[in-house]
Amino acid sequence: MRALIRARRFDEAVQRAGAFVTRVDGPAAELLAARASALFRVQRIDEAAEAYTRTLGADPLHPEAHL
């Protein structure tokens, strides 16, 4: 996901991260944060906020989720 975000392929990052999140039981905070970041970059702010909240649920100390 991070490679797609660095390549500015935000829509693809949102799509792929979303697919992984739905397939994985208890996705890792890093995956949730990457999805949130991609959502934010495509101006899907409410969804990004929800994804960052899920990130905090997975890891309350995850630094990116506190932005």
Secondary structure, 3 states (H helix, E strand, C coil): CHHHHHCCCHHHHHHHHHHHHHHCCCCCHHHHHHHHHHHHHCCCHHHHHHHHHHHHHHCCCCHHHHC
